[in-house]
Amino acid sequence: MNIRKSIKKALFDREQTQEWLAHEVNLTAGALSNLLTRNSVKSPLLDKIAQALDMKASELIALGETK
């Protein structure tokens, strides 16, 4: 699972930025960037991110599975 790719694609599709997403999930832009760099997002945060992007977590994960 490449959650970084999933989130970046979802943001691009919605014409939003990482900074916007960080604000929506109550993180600093730097903290979100670090999580994405490590490709490590815990389930509760993944749910918050998906909700902010108006998606289900499973839909968000699936974005990273496509080539």
LUMNU-284870 format. One record per residue (C-alpha): residue number from 1; x, y, z. Coordinates in Angstrom, 1 decimal. Layout:
BEGIN
rec k->NUM, px->X, py->Y, pz->Z
...
***
This chain:
BEGIN
rec k->1, px->0.0, py->0.0, pz->0.0
rec k->2, px->1.4, py->3.4, pz->-1.0
rec k->3, px->-0.6, py->5.8, pz->1.1
rec k->4, px->1.6, py->8.7, pz->0.1
rec k->5, px->0.7, py->8.1, pz->-3.6
rec k->6, px->-3.0, py->7.7, pz->-2.6
rec k->7, px->-3.2, py->11.0, pz->-0.7
rec k->8, px->-1.2, py->13.0, pz->-3.3
rec k->9, px->-3.5, py->11.7, pz->-6.1
rec k->10, px->-6.7, py->12.5, pz->-4.1
rec k->11, px->-5.4, py->16.0, pz->-3.4
rec k->12, px->-4.5, py->16.5, pz->-7.0
rec k->13, px->-8.0, py->15.3, pz->-8.1
rec k->14, px->-9.6, py->17.8, pz->-5.7
rec k->15, px->-7.2, py->20.6, pz->-6.5
rec k->16, px->-6.2, py->20.8, pz->-2.8
rec k->17, px->-2.8, py->21.1, pz->-1.1
rec k->18, px->-1.1, py->19.1, pz->1.6
rec k->19, px->-1.3, py->22.3, pz->3.7
rec k->20, px->-5.1, py->22.3, pz->3.3
rec k->21, px->-5.2, py->18.6, pz->4.3
rec k->22, px->-3.0, py->19.2, pz->7.3
rec k->23, px->-5.3, py->21.9, pz->8.5
rec k->24, px->-8.4, py->19.7, pz->8.0
rec k->25, px->-6.9, py->16.8, pz->10.1
rec k->26, px->-5.4, py->19.1, pz->12.7
rec k->27, px->-1.8, py->18.5, pz->12.0
rec k->28, px->1.0, py->20.9, pz->11.0
rec k->29, px->2.1, py->20.8, pz->7.4
rec k->30, px->5.5, py->19.5, pz->8.5
rec k->31, px->4.0, py->16.7, pz->10.6
rec k->32, px->1.8, py->15.5, pz->7.6
rec k->33, px->4.8, py->15.7, pz->5.3
rec k->34, px->6.9, py->13.6, pz->7.7
rec k->35, px->4.1, py->11.0, pz->7.8
rec k->36, px->3.8, py->10.9, pz->4.1
rec k->37, px->7.6, py->10.7, pz->3.6
rec k->38, px->7.7, py->7.6, pz->5.9
rec k->39, px->4.6, py->6.3, pz->4.2
rec k->40, px->3.3, py->5.6, pz->7.7
rec k->41, px->-0.3, py->6.6, pz->8.6
rec k->42, px->-2.1, py->4.9, pz->11.4
rec k->43, px->-5.7, py->3.8, pz->10.9
rec k->44, px->-7.4, py->6.6, pz->13.0
rec k->45, px->-5.6, py->9.3, pz->11.0
rec k->46, px->-6.2, py->7.5, pz->7.7
rec k->47, px->-9.9, py->7.7, pz->8.5
rec k->48, px->-9.7, py->11.4, pz->9.3
rec k->49, px->-7.8, py->12.0, pz->6.0
rec k->50, px->-10.3, py->10.0, pz->4.0
rec k->51, px->-13.2, py->11.9, pz->5.6
rec k->52, px->-11.5, py->15.3, pz->4.8
rec k->53, px->-11.2, py->14.1, pz->1.2
rec k->54, px->-14.9, py->13.0, pz->1.2
rec k->55, px->-13.9, py->9.4, pz->0.7
rec k->56, px->-13.9, py->6.1, pz->2.5
rec k->57, px->-10.5, py->4.8, pz->3.8
rec k->58, px->-10.8, py->1.8, pz->1.4
rec k->59, px->-11.3, py->4.2, pz->-1.6
rec k->60, px->-8.3, py->6.2, pz->-0.6
rec k->61, px->-6.1, py->3.2, pz->-0.2
rec k->62, px->-7.2, py->1.9, pz->-3.6
rec k->63, px->-5.9, py->5.0, pz->-5.3
rec k->64, px->-2.4, py->4.0, pz->-4.4
rec k->65, px->-2.9, py->0.5, pz->-5.8
rec k->66, px->-3.5, py->1.7, pz->-9.4
rec k->67, px->-0.5, py->2.0, pz->-11.7
***
